Amino acid sequence: MAPHLTADAGIDLLTSSGLNVAIDSASDLVVNGVPVELKVCARTPSPSDVMRMLDRARQRGVRNESTNRRLLIVMPSVPTSIRTLAEATPDLAVAGVNDSILIWGRKTQFLGLVDDIEDVGRPRGRPSWGRHALMRVLLFSDEPRTQVELAAQIGTSQAAVSKALKDWMGTVEKANGRWRAVEPERLWDRFLDTYPGPGGITESWYSLDPIIKQAEDAQATSPDVLLSGDAAADTIAPWRVPRKALVYAKKGLPLARAKFAEAAREEASLEVVIPADPTIWATAAAWSAHPRTVDPVLAAWDVRRTGGPDAGEAIDRLARRVLQRALR
């Protein structure tokens, strides 16, 4: 199956065209000094859909007091109708990944970087990040908590927490108005098997320094950076020789100053993820009062994604570190 569309694919087209891209968040870029709102469409939208998105972006731009703000829509391919619209609209940019078309500043470029991205045919629902954050915080402790307390720990509504808990009856239980996990091992496995990933944008970098040093150097560039994957596992439950450095950040990091070189994804020794998942910093704080890493459940998911012959044992050690709290 072809891969699904990501923000990274659109950013690749921007950089391949020679534009300078800085990442402010998972949905905000600065391209050659121009503030850009990024929107990813899993299927090719209609011209009327594009205009509705542009109108909403313009309204947000007015609220942000930005007069030169643009909307960049990343889509599988660019039909003639949308190409014509973008070539006539100064504050609209379009990136078509399957056909490697970039329309920027009303000019169309054919970049020859075709990457066979799947058009899913219909919009997908919002990723279930809140539910997966709830799984994680339920694993941190066997102390029963109210729905209000759980909602506060993951930064979501009490109603969303209530619905998820009712769906998980048997894996969780309620006593005296408080909830706890009664099958934490099952909840752990469910998270690893169903988490949709953090979304957002990934920057790829390369350095010859040891992996842990790379992660720590990246963390030193900004106060909100969290270690994940091998670097987090090495902090929480050391076991294997790290294979790749991975950190989460709220915006792009100035790693060129820290002697990193930009790299292709497959050659990178360090990945910086600017996630769309809004729960990652909340669950890190729920796990530790002074977090340097993501929570260990998310770290285990990232270790599995990195892979390697000893990934399974590293994940098992993280599981034991977490579940000893949940089973006390």
C-alpha positions in Angstrom: 0.0 0.0 0.0 1.3 3.5 -0.8 2.1 5.7 2.1 -0.4 8.3 3.3 0.2 12.0 2.7 2.2 13.9 5.3 3.3 17.4 5.9 6.9 16.3 5.3 6.1 15.5 1.7 4.9 19.1 1.1 7.9 20.6 2.8 10.2 18.4 0.7 8.7 20.1 -2.4 9.3 23.6 -0.9 12.9 22.9 -0.1 13.5 21.2 -3.4 12.4 24.3 -5.2 15.0 26.3 -3.4 12.8 28.0 -0.9 14.0 28.5 2.7 11.7 26.8 5.2 11.6 27.4 9.0 9.2 25.4 11.1 7.3 27.3 13.8 4.9 24.5 14.7 3.2 21.4 13.1 1.0 23.8 11.1 3.0 27.0 10.9 6.0 27.6 8.7 8.0 30.6 7.6 8.9 30.3 3.9 11.4 32.8 2.6 10.3 35.1 5.4 6.6 34.7 4.6 4.3 33.2 7.4 2.5 30.2 6.1 -0.3 28.1 7.5 0.1 24.4 6.5 -2.9 22.3 5.7 -2.7 18.6 4.6 -5.6 17.1 2.6 -5.5 13.3 2.4 -7.6 13.5 -0.8 -7.6 16.1 -3.5 -10.1 18.8 -2.5 -12.5 20.6 -4.9 -12.0 24.3 -5.8 -14.9 25.2 -3.4 -13.2 23.3 -0.6 -10.0 25.1 -1.3 -11.7 28.5 -1.1 -13.4 27.6 2.2 -10.0 26.7 3.7 -8.5 29.9 2.3 -11.3 32.0 3.7 -10.8 30.5 7.2 -7.0 31.0 6.9 -7.6 34.6 5.9 -9.7 35.2 9.0 -7.1 33.6 11.2 -4.5 35.9 9.5 -6.5 39.0 10.3 -6.7 37.9 14.0 -2.9 37.4 13.9 -2.5 40.8 12.4 -0.6 39.2 9.5 -1.1 40.9 6.1 1.2 38.7 4.0 0.2 35.3 5.5 -0.3 32.4 3.0 -2.1 29.1 3.1 -0.2 26.1 1.7 -2.4 23.1 0.9 -0.6 19.7 0.5 -2.6 17.2 -1.5 -2.0 14.0 -3.5 -2.2 15.7 -6.9 -3.2 19.1 -8.4 -6.1 19.1 -10.9 -6.2 21.9 -13.6 -9.0 23.7 -11.7 -7.0 24.1 -8.5 -3.8 25.0 -10.5 -5.7 27.8 -12.2 -7.1 29.0 -8.9 -3.7 29.0 -7.2 -2.0 30.8 -10.1 -4.6 33.6 -9.7 -4.5 33.8 -5.9 -1.5 35.4 -4.3 -2.0 34.1 -0.8 -2.7 30.5 -1.9 0.1 27.9 -2.4 -0.4 24.3 -3.4 1.9 21.3 -3.3 0.9 18.1 -5.2 3.0 15.2 -4.1 2.1 12.5 -6.6 2.8 14.9 -9.6 5.5 16.9 -7.8 3.8 20.2 -8.6 4.4 23.3 -6.4 2.5 26.5 -7.0 4.1 29.3 -5.0 3.7 33.0 -5.6 1.3 32.2 -8.5 4.0 30.4 -10.3 3.9 26.6 -11.1 7.0 24.4 -10.8 7.3 20.8 -11.9 9.9 19.3 -9.7 10.2 15.7 -10.8 10.1 14.2 -7.2 7.1 11.8 -7.7 6.6 9.7 -4.5 3.4 7.6 -5.0 1.3 8.9 -2.1 -2.0 7.2 -1.6 -5.2 9.3 -2.1 -7.6 7.7 0.4 -10.7 8.8 -1.4 -12.4 10.3 1.6 -11.3 12.4 4.6 -10.1 10.6 7.6 -11.3 11.3 11.1 -9.2 13.2 13.6 -6.5 10.9 15.0 -7.5 9.5 18.5 -4.6 11.3 20.3 -6.7 12.0 23.4 -7.7 8.3 23.8 -4.1 7.2 23.5 -2.9 9.8 26.0 -5.6 8.4 28.4 -4.2 4.9 27.9 -0.7 6.2 28.8 -1.7 8.1 32.0 -3.8 5.1 33.2 -0.6 3.1 33.1 1.5 5.5 35.2 -0.1 4.5 38.5 -2.6 2.2 40.1 -3.9 5.1 42.1 -7.6 5.6 41.2 -8.4 9.0 39.7 -11.6 10.9 38.8 -12.5 11.7 35.2 -11.7 15.4 36.0 -8.2 14.4 37.2 -7.6 12.2 34.2 -8.8 14.9 31.8 -6.5 17.5 33.4 -3.5 15.2 33.0 -4.0 14.8 29.3 -5.4 18.2 28.5 -8.8 17.1 27.1 -12.5 17.3 28.1 -14.1 15.2 30.8 -16.7 14.1 28.3 -14.1 12.6 26.0 -12.5 10.8 29.0 -15.9 9.4 30.1 -16.7 8.0 26.7 -13.3 6.2 26.4 -13.5 4.7 29.9 -17.0 3.3 29.2 -15.6 1.7 26.0 -12.8 0.0 27.9 -14.9 -1.6 30.7 -13.1 -4.8 31.7 -9.7 -3.3 31.1 -10.5 -0.4 33.5 -12.8 -0.3 36.5 -14.6 2.3 38.5 -14.9 2.4 42.3 -16.2 5.3 44.4 -16.2 7.6 41.4 -12.6 6.9 40.6 -11.0 4.9 37.7 -8.0 2.6 37.5 -6.6 0.1 35.0 -7.2 -3.5 36.0 -5.4 -5.1 33.0 -2.5 -2.7 32.5 -0.6 -5.2 30.3 -3.5 -5.3 27.9 -3.7 -1.5 27.9 0.0 -1.4 27.1 -0.3 -3.7 24.2 -3.3 -1.8 22.9 -1.4 1.4 22.9 1.6 0.0 21.0 -0.6 -1.7 18.4 -3.1 1.2 17.7 -1.3 4.5 18.3 -1.6 6.4 15.0 1.7 8.2 15.5 2.3 11.8 16.5 1.7 13.3 13.0 3.2 16.7 12.3 6.6 17.4 10.7 9.9 15.5 11.0 13.3 17.2 10.5 16.2 14.8 9.6 19.8 15.6 10.7 23.1 13.8 10.7 26.1 14.0 13.1 29.1 11.7 13.8 28.7 12.2 17.6 27.3 9.4 19.8 23.6 9.0 19.6 22.8 10.0 23.2 25.0 13.1 22.8 23.2 14.0 19.7 19.8 13.9 21.5 21.2 15.9 24.4 22.7 18.5 22.1 19.4 18.9 20.4 17.6 19.2 23.7 20.0 21.9 24.8 18.9 24.2 22.0 15.4 24.8 23.4 13.8 24.4 26.8 10.8 22.5 25.7 12.5 19.6 23.8 11.8 16.1 25.1 13.9 13.0 24.5 12.2 10.0 23.0 13.0 6.6 21.5 16.5 5.2 22.3 17.6 8.4 24.2 14.5 8.3 26.5 14.8 4.5 27.0 18.5 5.0 28.0 17.3 7.5 30.6 14.3 5.6 31.9 15.4 1.9 31.6 18.9 1.5 30.0 19.4 -1.6 28.0 20.4 -1.5 24.4 23.0 0.3 22.3 21.1 3.3 20.8 20.5 3.3 17.1 19.0 6.7 16.4 18.5 9.9 18.3 14.9 11.2 18.5 13.4 14.3 20.1 10.1 16.1 20.2 10.1 19.8 19.8 7.4 22.5 19.6 9.1 24.2 16.6 12.1 23.5 14.3 15.5 23.5 16.1 18.6 25.5 15.0 20.8 22.4 14.7 23.1 23.7 12.0 24.6 25.9 14.7 25.2 22.7 16.8 27.2 21.2 14.0 24.5 18.9 12.6 24.0 18.6 8.8 20.6 18.2 7.2 20.1 14.7 5.9 17.6 12.5 4.0 15.3 10.5 6.3 16.9 7.2 5.6 20.4 8.6 6.4 19.5 10.6 9.5 21.1 9.9 12.9 18.7 12.4 14.6 15.0 13.0 14.0 13.3 16.1 15.4 9.5 15.6 15.5 7.3 18.7 15.7 4.1 16.7 16.5 0.5 17.4 15.7 -0.4 15.2 18.7 -1.2 17.9 21.4 -0.9 15.5 24.4 2.8 14.7 24.4 4.0 17.4 26.8 1.0 16.8 29.1 1.7 13.1 29.5 5.4 13.8 30.0 4.5 16.1 32.9 2.0 13.5 34.2 4.9 11.0 34.4 7.5 13.3 35.8 7.4 16.6 37.6 10.5 17.7 35.7 10.4 15.9 32.4 13.4 15.5 30.2 11.8 12.7 28.2 8.4 11.8 26.8 6.5 9.3 28.9 7.9 5.8 28.8 4.9 4.4 26.9 5.4 6.7 24.0 9.2 6.1 24.3 8.5 2.4 23.8 6.4 3.1 20.7 9.3 5.1 19.3 11.8 2.4 20.1 9.7 -0.1 18.2 9.4 2.2 15.3 13.3 2.6 15.3 13.6 -1.2 15.4 16.6 -3.4 15.7 17.3 -6.9 17.0 17.2 -5.9 20.7 14.2 -3.5 20.4 11.9 -6.1 21.9 14.0 -6.4 25.1 14.3 -2.7 25.4 10.5 -2.3 25.1 10.0 -5.1 27.7 12.3 -3.2 30.2 10.3 0.0 29.7 7.1 -2.0 30.2 8.4 -3.4 33.5 9.4 0.1 34.6 5.9 1.4 33.9 3.8 -1.6 34.9 5.5 -1.9 38.3 3.7 1.4 39.1 0.4 0.2 37.7 0.4 -3.1 39.5 1.4 -1.9 43.0 
